[in-house]
Structure formats: C-alpha cells, structure tokens
Amino acid sequence: MSVAPFVALLTTIVVSLLGIHGLADGADALQSALRSANSAHELEAIAAGVQGINGELYHILTLRGAQTKGYHASAELHKLLAESNRVEALLRTWRDTQAMPAQRAQADALIVAVERYKGAVDFVAQMLDVDFGAAVSFIRPFDQNFRGLMQAVTALVREVQARQRADADAALLIAATTMRVFEAVGVGAVLLALLAAANMGWASVRSHRLTRQNSVLTRLAQLDALTGLGNRRCFDETLAAAWAACTSRQAPLTLVMFDIDHFKKFNDSQGHAAGDACLRLVAAAVVPCTRGEGDMAARYGGEEFAIIMPGAMLSAGRAAAERVRHAVAACAVPHPAAGPPGIVTVSLGVATMIPTATGSPAALIEAADRGLYAAKRSGRNRVGEATTAAPDAAVADRRQVSATGLES
C-alpha cells in the first residue's frame, strides 16, 4: 500500500495547522496594535494635562498679580492642585491598565514627580499670607524641574507610538506569511481577508494619529504663542462666521477693540521682556470678562486686542469693556512713564451692528476702531463708542491721533 496519500494528507494537516496557528498569531498581533494605539491616545491626553500645569505656579504668583488687592491667589492654586490630581489619576490608570511591564517603572517615577509638585503647591498656598517672597523663591525650582517631567512624558509617548507601529507591522508580516502557508492547501482566500483586516487596522491606526495631529496643529495655528488667546487668523475666521450666523438670525453682533495705553513707552522704559509679561497679564485679565463660550477674545496685533460678542447688544459690549478696563487697572502694573495714574491701563472702543448679506465685518471693525480712538482723544483709560461717521472716518481718526501724539 502506497504511503504517498498518507504523507500528502499528513502534510496537508500540518500545513493547515501552521496556517491556523499563523491566523491566530496575526489576530493577536492586530489586537496588540490596536491596544497600543489606545494606550498612545490615553498617554497623549496625559501629556496635554502635564503641559497645562507645567510652570504655571510661578506665573500665577508673579505675572497675574498675586499681591494685588482683591486677587485671590489661593483660589488659583486650588485649581492648579485639582488639575495636578487629575493628571496623577490618569497616570495611575494608564500604568495599571495600559503600560507594558517595562513602562510601569517610568509611570511610577512620573507619579512621584507629580506628587512632589502637588506638595509644593500645597506648601506655597499655606505660605502666601506668611511670606510671599519666600513662597515664590520656594516654588521656582519646582517649576523649572517640572519641565523635565514634560520631556519624560513626551519620551514615553514616543516610545508607546513606536511600539504601536511595530505591532501593526508585525500584524502585516504575520498575515503575509500565513497567507503563503494557506495558499499551499488552497485556502489563501481566508488569509487574504486577514491581510486586508491587518491593512485596515494599520490604516485605522495611522488615520487616528493623523486626525489627532491635524487637530492639534489646527488649534496651534489659531493661537497666539505669547498670550494664549486667539491670533489674527482666528479673529478673522471667527468674526466672518459670527457675521454670517447673525445675518441669518438677524441678531446683533458686538465688537470690542482695545489696546494698552502708552505701550511703546512701557517697552522703552521697562524692556521688551517686561512688555511681553504685560501682554500676557492683560490677556489673562480679558478672558474672565467675557460672557462665556459664545464670546471670543483674540490678540488683534501688537498691543491691540479684541472681543467678538455674537448676539450681544451695545449695552452688553459696553459692560464687558468696562470689566476689562477695571480688571487691567486692578493688576496695578507700574508704568511711571505714562504719567498719572502711573499704572498700565487700556482704552477701549465698542460697536454693534445687525449684519446683512450685503455688509462686511470690516465695517464693524472700523466702527469699533473709531470708538477706540475716541476714547484715546478723551484721555485714555476709558470706553468709547462708535459715532455715526462714515467708515473712512477711522482712517482720519488714526491720522489725527498720530498727529497729536495719542498713538498707543
């Protein structure tokens, strides 16, 4: 009796078993790739949280007027402590559910660093009323060292992303190898399906990463790097969208334009580093003065800022402008070169329109600009409203202001 059929049958069974085993390996590798993608996603969220608290405490104590009357630094410190607690909880969850064994020690070190920072925040909160200078001196090294935590988290994100890519590549390799095995016994179609699934999985991983990266880049492209407010591009796009929305609803649209009084003198006397700190301080004072998510604050350019207020009447814009004016004055940033009152102040202009399809947002900007320069001509540190003058009056206002030395 010939043994060839038995050898062929045995070979077929062995090859089939190898193919089935390869199929299982391919599925495991694909699942591992998807788990790595999820792990990278969660770690990116942790990195964003760390970025949010990195070096913030020193700025709270020095640049946001912690010694100014009416400023409650302790409340800001409690917010920072709450964010630190949230980041620590995310780190612990990631360590316990997502981290590879070799990464758990790294996660433990990051958790310890966050705990030390929390202890420093709590200590500074208790020291503020006792010795403010000592509190600032104590926290500065912690803020500087904390930047190393951000670098460590970024390195861990890259490591997990590299593992994610390696897992996906392994899934593709196993799928291709298993397909060749199954072709030997005539069932290559099954492996073709696995290869397609692996390719889809890898494409899904890449698509997910690209979507997140594009989202981050889009947000960064619309932020002013110095102040954290929307930049000029964000202002233009937001105002155009608000104009269109208010046109369809026949709702009012209010714009507040303002700039820092005598800012050139401030830069000349205090230095550009102090000027940058002043711009950041004004930006921090603006946001709480808006009505909430419907309003958008932006840096229009140089020392000039703006607040877009869809659906707001002129009275609401005037109230927001007054809140900004008082908030900046309350910071009491010294500015002796400006003359009385000897502190940094802002002048503001307010304008309201009901947009139309034939109108343009530029008309609203020109009207708010006229209000701003009316405030400057009246003595600065006040709110001006747009007159009924023609739009070209904004150019004449600027020329008159420049000629009389009222610029900035």
C-alpha positions as CSV (number, residue, x, y, z in Angstrom):
1,M,0.0,0.0,0.0
2,S,1.4,3.4,-1.0
3,V,2.3,5.8,1.7
4,A,2.2,8.8,-0.6
5,P,-1.5,9.6,0.1
6,F,-0.9,9.4,3.9
7,V,2.2,11.7,3.5
8,A,0.2,14.1,1.4
9,L,-2.7,14.0,4.0
10,L,-0.3,14.5,6.9
11,T,1.5,17.3,5.1
12,T,-1.9,19.0,4.4
13,I,-2.9,18.7,8.0
14,V,0.4,20.0,9.3
15,V,0.4,23.0,6.8
16,S,-3.2,23.7,7.7
17,L,-2.4,23.7,11.4
18,L,0.5,26.0,10.8
19,G,-1.8,28.3,8.8
20,I,-4.4,28.3,11.5
21,H,-1.7,29.0,14.1
22,G,-0.5,31.8,12.0
23,L,-4.0,33.1,11.7
24,A,-4.3,33.3,15.5
25,D,-0.9,35.0,15.7
26,G,-2.0,37.5,13.1
27,A,-5.2,38.3,15.0
28,D,-3.2,38.6,18.3
29,A,-0.7,41.0,16.7
30,L,-3.5,43.1,15.2
31,Q,-5.2,43.3,18.6
32,S,-1.9,44.3,20.2
33,A,-1.5,47.1,17.6
34,L,-5.0,48.4,18.4
35,R,-4.3,48.2,22.2
36,S,-1.0,50.2,21.6
37,A,-3.0,52.8,19.6
38,N,-5.4,53.2,22.5
39,S,-2.5,53.4,25.0
40,A,-0.8,56.1,22.9
41,H,-4.1,58.0,22.8
42,E,-4.5,58.0,26.6
43,L,-0.9,58.9,27.1
44,E,-1.3,61.9,24.8
45,A,-4.1,63.1,26.9
46,I,-1.9,62.8,30.0
47,A,0.9,64.8,28.2
48,A,-1.7,67.5,27.4
49,G,-2.6,67.7,31.1
50,V,1.1,67.9,32.2
51,Q,1.6,70.7,29.6
52,G,-1.3,72.6,31.2
53,I,0.3,72.6,34.7
54,N,3.9,72.9,33.6
55,G,5.5,76.1,35.1
56,E,2.1,77.6,35.8
57,L,2.5,78.2,39.5
58,Y,5.3,80.8,39.2
59,H,3.3,82.8,36.7
60,I,0.2,82.7,39.0
61,L,2.3,84.2,41.8
62,T,4.2,86.8,39.8
63,L,2.6,87.7,36.5
64,R,-1.1,87.5,37.5
65,G,-0.8,90.0,40.3
66,A,-0.9,87.8,43.4
67,Q,0.0,90.8,45.6
68,T,-2.8,92.9,44.0
69,K,-5.7,93.9,46.2
70,G,-8.6,91.7,45.6
71,Y,-6.6,88.9,43.8
72,H,-7.2,85.5,45.4
73,A,-4.0,83.5,44.6
74,S,-5.2,80.7,46.9
75,A,-8.2,80.0,44.6
76,E,-5.9,79.8,41.6
77,L,-3.6,77.4,43.5
78,H,-6.6,75.1,44.3
79,K,-7.4,75.0,40.6
80,L,-3.8,74.0,39.8
81,L,-3.9,71.4,42.6
82,A,-7.1,69.9,41.2
83,E,-5.6,69.7,37.7
84,S,-2.5,68.0,39.2
85,N,-4.7,65.5,40.9
86,R,-6.5,64.7,37.6
87,V,-3.2,64.2,35.8
88,E,-1.9,61.9,38.6
89,A,-5.2,59.8,38.4
90,L,-4.8,59.5,34.6
91,L,-1.2,58.3,35.1
92,R,-2.2,55.7,37.7
93,T,-5.0,54.4,35.5
94,W,-2.7,54.2,32.4
95,R,0.0,52.4,34.5
96,D,-2.4,49.8,35.8
97,T,-4.3,49.1,32.6
98,Q,-2.2,50.1,29.6
99,A,1.5,50.3,30.4
100,M,3.8,47.4,29.4
101,P,5.8,45.9,32.4
102,A,8.9,47.8,31.4
103,Q,7.0,51.1,31.3
104,R,5.4,50.8,34.8
105,A,8.6,52.0,36.5
106,Q,8.6,55.1,34.3
107,A,5.0,55.7,35.2
108,D,5.8,55.4,38.9
109,A,8.6,58.0,38.5
110,L,6.2,60.4,36.8
111,I,3.6,59.9,39.5
112,V,6.2,60.7,42.2
113,A,7.2,63.9,40.3
114,V,3.5,65.0,40.2
115,E,3.1,64.2,43.9
116,R,6.1,66.3,44.8
117,Y,4.7,69.2,42.7
118,K,1.4,68.9,44.5
119,G,3.1,69.0,47.8
120,A,5.0,72.2,46.7
121,V,1.7,73.8,45.6
122,D,0.0,73.0,49.0
123,F,3.0,74.3,50.9
124,V,3.1,77.6,48.8
125,A,-0.7,78.0,49.4
126,Q,0.0,78.0,53.2
127,M,3.0,80.3,52.9
128,L,1.4,83.0,50.8
129,D,0.0,85.0,53.7
130,V,3.0,84.4,55.8
131,D,5.9,85.3,53.5
132,F,5.1,85.9,49.8
133,G,8.7,86.3,48.7
134,A,9.7,83.0,50.3
135,A,6.8,81.3,48.6
136,V,8.0,82.5,45.2
137,S,11.6,81.5,45.9
138,F,10.5,78.1,47.1
139,I,8.4,77.2,44.0
140,R,10.6,78.5,41.2
141,P,13.0,75.4,41.2
142,F,9.9,73.1,41.3
143,D,8.6,74.9,38.1
144,Q,11.9,74.6,36.4
145,N,12.4,70.9,37.4
146,F,8.8,70.2,36.3
147,R,9.7,70.9,32.8
148,G,11.7,67.7,32.9
149,L,8.5,65.9,33.6
150,M,7.0,67.1,30.3
151,Q,10.1,65.9,28.5
152,A,9.8,62.5,30.2
153,V,6.1,62.2,29.3
154,T,6.9,63.2,25.7
155,A,9.6,60.5,25.5
156,L,7.1,57.9,26.9
157,V,4.5,59.0,24.3
158,R,7.1,58.4,21.5
159,E,8.1,55.0,22.9
160,V,4.4,53.9,23.0
161,Q,3.8,55.2,19.5
162,A,6.9,53.3,18.3
163,R,5.5,50.1,19.9
164,Q,2.2,50.8,18.2
165,R,3.9,51.0,14.8
166,A,5.9,47.8,15.5
167,D,2.8,45.9,16.5
168,A,1.0,47.0,13.3
169,D,4.0,46.0,11.2
170,A,4.1,42.6,12.9
171,A,0.4,42.0,12.1
172,L,1.1,42.7,8.5
173,L,4.1,40.4,8.4
174,I,2.3,37.5,10.1
175,A,-0.7,37.9,7.8
176,A,1.5,37.8,4.7
177,T,3.4,34.7,5.9
178,T,0.3,32.9,6.9
179,M,-1.3,33.7,3.6
180,R,1.5,31.8,1.8
181,V,1.0,28.8,4.1
182,F,-2.7,28.7,3.4
183,E,-2.1,29.0,-0.3
184,A,-0.3,25.6,-0.1
185,V,-3.6,24.0,0.9
186,G,-5.9,26.0,-1.3
187,V,-7.4,28.3,1.3
188,G,-5.5,31.5,0.6
189,A,-8.8,33.5,0.5
190,V,-9.0,33.3,4.3
191,L,-5.6,34.8,4.7
192,L,-6.3,37.4,2.1
193,A,-9.2,38.5,4.3
194,L,-6.8,38.6,7.3
195,L,-4.3,40.6,5.3
196,A,-7.0,43.1,4.4
197,A,-8.0,43.3,8.0
198,A,-4.5,43.9,9.1
199,N,-4.1,46.6,6.4
200,M,-7.4,48.2,7.6
201,G,-6.2,48.1,11.2
202,W,-2.9,49.8,10.3
203,A,-4.7,52.3,8.2
204,S,-7.1,52.9,11.1
205,V,-4.1,53.5,13.5
206,R,-2.5,55.9,11.0
207,S,-5.7,57.7,10.3
208,H,-6.4,58.1,14.1
209,R,-2.9,59.5,14.7
210,L,-3.1,61.9,11.7
211,T,-6.5,63.1,12.8
212,R,-5.3,63.9,16.2
213,Q,-2.1,65.5,14.9
214,N,-4.1,67.6,12.4
215,S,-6.5,68.7,15.2
216,V,-3.6,69.8,17.4
217,L,-1.9,71.7,14.5
218,T,-5.2,73.4,13.7
219,R,-5.6,74.6,17.3
220,L,-2.0,75.8,17.4
221,A,-2.3,77.6,14.1
222,Q,-5.1,79.7,15.6
223,L,-3.4,80.5,18.9
224,D,-1.2,83.5,19.7
225,A,2.0,81.9,21.0
226,L,2.7,84.7,23.5
227,T,-0.7,85.3,25.1
228,G,-2.6,82.0,24.5
229,L,-5.5,83.9,23.1
230,G,-6.8,83.5,19.5
231,N,-4.5,85.0,16.9
232,R,-5.3,87.3,14.0
233,R,-6.2,84.4,11.8
234,C,-8.6,83.0,14.4
235,F,-10.1,86.5,14.9
236,D,-10.8,86.9,11.1
237,E,-12.3,83.5,10.8
238,T,-14.4,83.8,13.9
239,L,-15.7,87.3,13.0
240,A,-16.6,86.1,9.5
241,A,-18.5,83.1,10.9
242,A,-20.3,85.2,13.5
243,W,-21.3,87.8,10.8
244,A,-22.8,85.0,8.7
245,A,-24.6,83.5,11.7
246,C,-26.0,86.8,12.9
247,T,-27.1,87.7,9.3
248,S,-29.2,84.5,9.1
249,R,-30.8,85.2,12.5
250,Q,-31.0,89.0,12.2
251,A,-29.2,89.2,15.5
252,P,-26.9,91.9,16.7
253,L,-23.1,91.5,16.6
254,T,-20.9,93.5,19.0
255,L,-17.1,94.0,18.8
256,V,-14.8,95.4,21.5
257,M,-11.4,96.7,20.3
258,F,-8.8,97.9,22.8
259,D,-5.1,98.4,23.3
260,I,-2.6,99.2,26.1
261,D,-2.1,102.9,26.7
262,H,1.5,104.2,26.0
263,F,2.7,100.7,25.4
264,K,5.7,101.9,23.4
265,K,6.8,104.0,26.4
266,F,6.4,100.9,28.6
267,N,8.7,98.8,26.3
268,D,11.2,101.6,26.1
269,S,11.3,102.2,29.9
270,Q,10.8,98.6,31.2
271,G,12.3,96.5,28.5
272,H,10.7,94.0,26.0
273,A,10.7,91.1,28.4
274,A,8.5,93.2,30.8
275,G,6.4,94.2,27.7
276,D,5.8,90.5,26.9
277,A,4.8,89.8,30.5
278,C,2.5,92.8,30.4
279,L,0.8,91.5,27.3
280,R,0.3,88.1,28.9
281,L,-1.1,89.7,32.0
282,V,-3.7,91.7,30.0
283,A,-4.6,88.6,28.1
284,A,-5.2,86.7,31.4
285,A,-7.4,89.6,32.6
286,V,-9.5,89.6,29.5
287,V,-10.9,86.1,29.4
288,P,-12.9,86.2,32.7
289,C,-14.5,89.4,31.5
290,T,-16.3,87.7,28.6
291,R,-19.8,86.2,28.8
292,G,-18.7,82.6,28.3
293,E,-18.4,80.2,25.4
294,G,-20.2,82.5,22.9
295,D,-17.6,85.3,23.1
296,M,-14.1,85.0,21.7
297,A,-11.1,87.1,22.9
298,A,-8.1,87.5,20.5
299,R,-4.9,89.3,20.1
300,Y,-5.5,91.6,17.1
301,G,-1.9,92.6,16.7
302,G,0.9,94.1,18.7
303,E,-0.6,95.6,21.9
304,E,-4.2,95.6,20.4
305,F,-6.9,93.0,21.5
306,A,-10.5,92.3,20.6
307,I,-13.6,90.6,21.9
308,I,-16.2,89.2,19.5
309,M,-19.7,89.0,21.1
310,P,-22.3,87.4,18.8
311,G,-25.9,88.2,19.8
312,A,-24.8,91.0,22.2
313,M,-26.4,94.4,22.3
314,L,-24.3,97.6,22.7
315,S,-25.0,97.7,26.4
316,A,-23.5,94.2,26.9
317,G,-20.4,95.2,24.9
318,R,-20.0,98.4,27.0
319,A,-20.3,96.3,30.2
320,A,-17.7,93.8,29.0
321,A,-15.4,96.7,28.0
322,E,-15.7,98.2,31.5
323,R,-14.9,94.9,33.1
324,V,-11.8,94.6,31.1
325,R,-10.7,98.2,31.9
326,H,-11.2,97.7,35.6
327,A,-9.5,94.2,35.6
328,V,-6.4,95.6,33.9
329,A,-6.2,98.6,36.2
330,A,-6.7,96.3,39.2
331,C,-3.5,94.4,38.3
332,A,-1.7,97.7,39.1
333,V,1.3,97.1,36.9
334,P,3.7,100.1,37.4
335,H,4.0,102.4,34.4
336,P,5.6,105.6,35.6
337,A,6.5,106.7,32.0
338,A,2.8,107.0,31.2
339,G,2.1,109.7,33.8
340,P,-0.9,109.5,36.1
341,P,-2.2,107.1,37.3
342,G,1.2,105.5,37.0
343,I,0.0,102.0,36.1
344,V,-0.8,100.1,32.9
345,T,-4.3,101.0,31.6
346,V,-6.3,100.2,28.4
347,S,-8.5,102.3,26.1
348,L,-11.5,100.5,24.5
349,G,-13.9,101.0,21.7
350,V,-17.3,99.3,21.3
351,A,-19.5,99.0,18.2
352,T,-22.7,97.0,17.5
353,M,-24.3,96.1,14.1
354,I,-27.0,93.9,12.8
355,P,-25.2,92.2,10.0
356,T,-26.6,91.9,6.5
357,A,-25.7,89.8,3.5
358,T,-24.5,92.9,1.6
359,G,-22.5,94.2,4.6
360,S,-19.0,93.3,5.7
361,P,-17.3,92.6,9.0
362,A,-14.7,95.3,8.1
363,A,-17.4,97.9,8.7
364,L,-17.8,96.6,12.3
365,I,-14.0,96.7,12.8
366,E,-13.8,100.3,11.5
367,A,-16.7,101.3,13.8
368,A,-15.1,99.8,16.9
369,D,-11.8,101.3,15.9
370,R,-13.4,104.8,15.8
371,G,-14.7,104.2,19.3
372,L,-11.2,103.2,20.5
373,Y,-9.6,106.3,19.2
374,A,-12.4,108.4,20.5
375,A,-11.5,107.0,24.0
376,K,-7.9,107.9,23.4
377,R,-8.7,111.5,22.4
378,S,-10.8,111.8,25.6
379,G,-7.9,111.0,27.8
380,R,-7.4,107.2,27.7
381,N,-8.3,104.5,30.3
382,R,-11.9,104.7,29.2
383,V,-14.5,103.2,26.9
384,G,-15.5,104.9,23.6
385,E,-18.4,104.1,21.3
386,A,-18.6,104.4,17.6
387,T,-20.0,107.5,16.1
388,T,-22.3,107.6,13.1
389,A,-19.4,108.9,10.9
390,A,-18.7,107.2,7.6
391,P,-16.3,104.2,7.7
392,D,-13.5,106.3,6.2
393,A,-13.5,108.3,9.4
394,A,-11.5,105.5,11.0
395,V,-8.5,106.4,8.8
396,A,-8.9,110.1,9.6
397,D,-9.1,109.3,13.3
398,R,-5.9,107.4,13.2
399,R,-4.1,110.2,11.4
400,Q,-5.4,112.8,13.9
401,V,-4.4,110.6,16.8
402,S,-0.9,110.1,15.3
403,A,-0.5,113.8,14.7
404,T,-1.5,114.7,18.2
405,G,0.8,112.1,19.8
406,L,-2.1,109.9,21.1
407,E,-0.9,106.7,19.4
408,S,-0.8,103.7,21.8
